[in-house]
Amino acid sequence: MLVIDDFGANEGKKSSYEERGKVDRRRQKTIALLEEVFSAPVQVVTFHADCISNSQLMAFFLHTQDVIERFLGTID
């Protein structure tokens, strides 16, 4: 299973939803729940856009594209 999500990391600065500790806990809980429900490993791609430059963001998108293509290549 492949999940691409920011888990709330890119919400507005005034939003408590994007507090780092909450984002990490939300990510961990989501992964654990998906692994339990589907009995399958979960691969996660996530990012915090405020922490990176435009060139880093583009590199992230290209990396994510590669991850998706490799993941789809594993599906029969």
PyRosetta script that sets phi, psi and omega in degrees:
from pyrosetta import init, pose_from_sequence

init()
pose = pose_from_sequence("MLVIDDFGANEGKKSSYEERGKVDRRRQKTIALLEEVFSAPVQVVTFHADCISNSQLMAFFLHTQDVIERFLGTID")
pose.set_psi(1, 135.4)
pose.set_omega(1, 178.4)
pose.set_phi(2, -116.4)
pose.set_psi(2, 127.4)
pose.set_omega(2, 178.5)
pose.set_phi(3, -120.5)
pose.set_psi(3, 126.8)
pose.set_omega(3, 174.5)
pose.set_phi(4, -117.4)
pose.set_psi(4, 111.5)
pose.set_omega(4, -173.2)
pose.set_phi(5, -158.7)
pose.set_psi(5, 153.2)
pose.set_omega(5, 174.9)
pose.set_phi(6, -98.2)
pose.set_psi(6, -5.9)
pose.set_omega(6, 178.4)
pose.set_phi(7, 53.7)
pose.set_psi(7, 29.6)
pose.set_omega(7, 177.4)
pose.set_phi(8, 92.7)
pose.set_psi(8, 2.9)
pose.set_omega(8, -176.3)
pose.set_phi(9, -67.2)
pose.set_psi(9, -20.8)
pose.set_omega(9, -176.1)
pose.set_phi(10, -106.6)
pose.set_psi(10, 20.2)
pose.set_omega(10, 175.0)
pose.set_phi(11, -70.6)
pose.set_psi(11, 167.9)
pose.set_omega(11, 178.7)
pose.set_phi(12, -61.5)
pose.set_psi(12, 152.9)
pose.set_omega(12, -176.9)
pose.set_phi(13, -59.8)
pose.set_psi(13, -25.4)
pose.set_omega(13, -179.5)
pose.set_phi(14, -85.6)
pose.set_psi(14, -3.4)
pose.set_omega(14, -178.1)
pose.set_phi(15, -89.4)
pose.set_psi(15, 127.0)
pose.set_omega(15, 177.0)
pose.set_phi(16, -71.3)
pose.set_psi(16, -14.3)
pose.set_omega(16, -179.9)
pose.set_phi(17, -63.1)
pose.set_psi(17, -28.0)
pose.set_omega(17, -176.1)
pose.set_phi(18, -96.4)
pose.set_psi(18, 9.6)
pose.set_omega(18, 176.7)
pose.set_phi(19, -58.7)
pose.set_psi(19, 134.1)
pose.set_omega(19, -172.4)
pose.set_phi(20, -52.4)
pose.set_psi(20, -47.0)
pose.set_omega(20, -179.4)
pose.set_phi(21, -61.8)
pose.set_psi(21, -39.6)
pose.set_omega(21, 179.2)
pose.set_phi(22, -67.9)
pose.set_psi(22, -39.4)
pose.set_omega(22, 179.3)
pose.set_phi(23, -62.6)
pose.set_psi(23, -46.2)
pose.set_omega(23, 179.9)
pose.set_phi(24, -62.2)
pose.set_psi(24, -44.3)
pose.set_omega(24, 178.9)
pose.set_phi(25, -64.9)
pose.set_psi(25, -40.9)
pose.set_omega(25, 179.0)
pose.set_phi(26, -62.5)
pose.set_psi(26, -42.0)
pose.set_omega(26, 178.7)
pose.set_phi(27, -62.9)
pose.set_psi(27, -48.9)
pose.set_omega(27, -179.3)
pose.set_phi(28, -61.8)
pose.set_psi(28, -44.4)
pose.set_omega(28, -179.9)
pose.set_phi(29, -64.3)
pose.set_psi(29, -41.3)
pose.set_omega(29, -179.9)
pose.set_phi(30, -62.8)
pose.set_psi(30, -46.9)
pose.set_omega(30, 179.4)
pose.set_phi(31, -60.9)
pose.set_psi(31, -47.7)
pose.set_omega(31, -179.1)
pose.set_phi(32, -60.3)
pose.set_psi(32, -43.6)
pose.set_omega(32, -179.3)
pose.set_phi(33, -65.0)
pose.set_psi(33, -45.4)
pose.set_omega(33, 179.8)
pose.set_phi(34, -64.0)
pose.set_psi(34, -41.6)
pose.set_omega(34, 178.6)
pose.set_phi(35, -64.5)
pose.set_psi(35, -38.3)
pose.set_omega(35, 179.0)
pose.set_phi(36, -68.4)
pose.set_psi(36, -47.1)
pose.set_omega(36, -176.0)
pose.set_phi(37, -68.0)
pose.set_psi(37, -42.4)
pose.set_omega(37, -174.0)
pose.set_phi(38, -100.6)
pose.set_psi(38, -2.9)
pose.set_omega(38, -179.6)
pose.set_phi(39, 48.3)
pose.set_psi(39, 47.5)
pose.set_omega(39, -178.3)
pose.set_phi(40, -146.2)
pose.set_psi(40, 150.7)
pose.set_omega(40, 176.7)
pose.set_phi(41, -67.5)
pose.set_psi(41, 148.6)
pose.set_omega(41, -179.4)
pose.set_phi(42, -116.3)
pose.set_psi(42, 124.7)
pose.set_omega(42, 174.5)
pose.set_phi(43, -100.7)
pose.set_psi(43, 131.3)
pose.set_omega(43, -175.2)
pose.set_phi(44, -121.9)
pose.set_psi(44, 134.9)
pose.set_omega(44, 171.5)
pose.set_phi(45, -118.6)
pose.set_psi(45, 121.2)
pose.set_omega(45, -178.8)
pose.set_phi(46, -143.5)
pose.set_psi(46, 161.3)
pose.set_omega(46, -179.6)
pose.set_phi(47, -158.6)
pose.set_psi(47, 163.4)
pose.set_omega(47, 174.6)
pose.set_phi(48, -122.5)
pose.set_psi(48, 102.0)
pose.set_omega(48, -171.2)
pose.set_phi(49, -61.9)
pose.set_psi(49, -29.4)
pose.set_omega(49, -178.6)
pose.set_phi(50, -67.6)
pose.set_psi(50, -18.5)
pose.set_omega(50, -174.6)
pose.set_phi(51, -93.6)
pose.set_psi(51, -0.6)
pose.set_omega(51, -174.2)
pose.set_phi(52, -132.1)
pose.set_psi(52, 155.4)
pose.set_omega(52, 179.2)
pose.set_phi(53, -78.9)
pose.set_psi(53, 171.7)
pose.set_omega(53, 178.2)
pose.set_phi(54, -60.7)
pose.set_psi(54, -40.9)
pose.set_omega(54, -179.7)
pose.set_phi(55, -67.2)
pose.set_psi(55, -37.0)
pose.set_omega(55, 176.5)
pose.set_phi(56, -67.7)
pose.set_psi(56, -36.9)
pose.set_omega(56, 178.3)
pose.set_phi(57, -65.1)
pose.set_psi(57, -41.9)
pose.set_omega(57, 177.0)
pose.set_phi(58, -62.9)
pose.set_psi(58, -42.2)
pose.set_omega(58, 177.5)
pose.set_phi(59, -61.8)
pose.set_psi(59, -39.0)
pose.set_omega(59, 177.2)
pose.set_phi(60, -62.3)
pose.set_psi(60, -44.8)
pose.set_omega(60, -179.8)
pose.set_phi(61, -62.5)
pose.set_psi(61, -41.5)
pose.set_omega(61, 178.1)
pose.set_phi(62, -65.5)
pose.set_psi(62, -40.1)
pose.set_omega(62, 176.1)
pose.set_phi(63, -62.1)
pose.set_psi(63, -44.5)
pose.set_omega(63, -179.7)
pose.set_phi(64, -62.6)
pose.set_psi(64, -40.5)
pose.set_omega(64, 176.4)
pose.set_phi(65, -58.8)
pose.set_psi(65, -43.7)
pose.set_omega(65, 179.1)
pose.set_phi(66, -63.1)
pose.set_psi(66, -43.4)
pose.set_omega(66, 178.7)
pose.set_phi(67, -60.3)
pose.set_psi(67, -44.7)
pose.set_omega(67, -179.7)
pose.set_phi(68, -62.9)
pose.set_psi(68, -45.7)
pose.set_omega(68, -179.4)
pose.set_phi(69, -63.3)
pose.set_psi(69, -41.4)
pose.set_omega(69, 177.4)
pose.set_phi(70, -65.6)
pose.set_psi(70, -40.6)
pose.set_omega(70, 179.4)
pose.set_phi(71, -62.7)
pose.set_psi(71, -46.6)
pose.set_omega(71, 179.5)
pose.set_phi(72, -63.7)
pose.set_psi(72, -29.6)
pose.set_omega(72, 178.2)
pose.set_phi(73, -69.5)
pose.set_psi(73, -16.7)
pose.set_omega(73, 178.9)
pose.set_phi(74, -90.1)
pose.set_psi(74, -7.0)
pose.set_omega(74, -178.6)
pose.set_phi(75, -89.3)
pose.set_psi(75, 128.8)
pose.set_omega(75, 178.6)
pose.set_phi(76, -85.8)
pose.dump_pdb("model.pdb")
